[in-house]
Amino acid sequence: MDHEIPPPDPDSDDERGPSDLVPMSGEEGLAELGRQHAAIAHWLEQSHRDATANRAQARELIDALDRAREGHEYMGRSLRDEKRRSRLLVLGLAFAPLLAVVVVWGIWNQMDAVRTDVGDRVDGVLREQERLRREQSDLARADLETVQRERVAGLDAEIDRLASQLDSTRAGLLAAQSEGSDRESGLRARLTELETAHGELLGLRAEVRTLRSRAGADAARNDAQEREIRELERALGDARARAATAQPTAPPIAMAPLPMPASPPIAPDADPPDAAPWAPATTTDAAPLVPDPHPAASRRPGDLERIRTELNRLLGATDEAVSYRVDRLGGVSGEDLLDVRVVGLDEAGQTIRALEAKRAEVTVQRDRGQVRLSFRDGHLELAGRQAPFFEGHYALELASDPEAWRISGLTCVRFE
């Protein structure tokens, strides 16, 4: 702030100089007084200028002091604020763990209280649910007992009805079973008759084919004998003509007619005619050469196994839905197979039928492209039952390649 200095008072005793103490008189006194007044005026002016300068310096000093004071105040405030912040930070660092513990403890207590409250509520809900469940169980048990009583009554009625139906059904089933047993017995008997008739029919067909072949052989034999007779008659006529020409005067020679050889009787079980060709009778006394129909049998196991294997190979190549195989071969006598067992197999390898015979023949019919298996003195096994051959014969005809049988080299095979 500005402090104004009052001007000096001329009348004051403090402002008077030393010359004022000397007494002056007249003009000198006036001049001196004028000089004194001028000096005083000059001094006053100078004092006034010095006072003005002092006041300006004082004002500048005051401003500087104010600024210093303001700076000190700012520094003080800053220091106080910094000290306050430092104290707060120290307090915060000192009390932060404690505050955290307090906060956590408060949160934990709050959560514990909430958990306890929730647990109490859950227990209350569970107790209420249990009460409702017991009530529902009681109601359901009562309803269930009622429903069960009604259902038991209905089931009893249904059981009675089913029992009556079961009795009637059992009676009908017993009657149907009895009828079915009678029908099954009749069907079994009928099946046995049909199987026997089928076996007899097959045997009869084989016998018819055998008789036909034998009849054809007899007709061929008769034709051959007639040709021989005609040739003999022609030769006899030529001889008579030559004799008549050579000896006209001689009496004619009476010649008895040549006897015709009688055809030997054919037994039912005899071999086919072409098995043993008939030899014409001669006029000599020696007995005619007749081949032995039953030569000595060969029963060597190695030969029998080789023959059986080759027969199975050839029979397996036949074009038939049922394939046949020789299971047992007891021996070979000429063109006869002894103690034979042949089985027929389907495509799955299951046995359909089996044939057992004391003798069997294998005949290859070249013109028909077939092979015929003829069995004698045996039986047929079909569906677990045995049926003897009709009139002791049974035959099978299979489509096969005759050339394969020819090049097999089997001597027990007959070719027609």
Secondary structure, DSSP 4 states (H G I P E B T S, - for coil): ---PPPPPPTTSGGG--GGGGS---HHHHHHHHHHHHHHHHHHHHHHHHHHHHHHHHHHHHHHHHHHHHHHHHHHHHHHHHHHHHHHHHHHHHHHHHHHHHHHHHHHHHHHHHHHHHHHHHHHHHHHHHHHHHHHHHHHHHHHHHHHHHHHHHHHHHHHHHHHHHHHHHHHHHHHHHHHHHHHHHHHHHHHHHHHHHHHHHHHHHHHHHHHHHHHHHHHHHHHHHHHHHHHHHHHHHHHHHHHHHH-SSSPPPP-PPPPPPPPPP--TTSPPGGGSPPPPP-SSSSPP----SSPPPB--HHHHHHHHHHHHHHHHTS--SSEEEEEEEEEEETTEEEEEEEEEE-TTS-EEEEEEEEEEEEEEETTTTEEEEEEEEEEEEETTEEEEPBTTEEEEEEE--HHHHHTT--TTEEE-
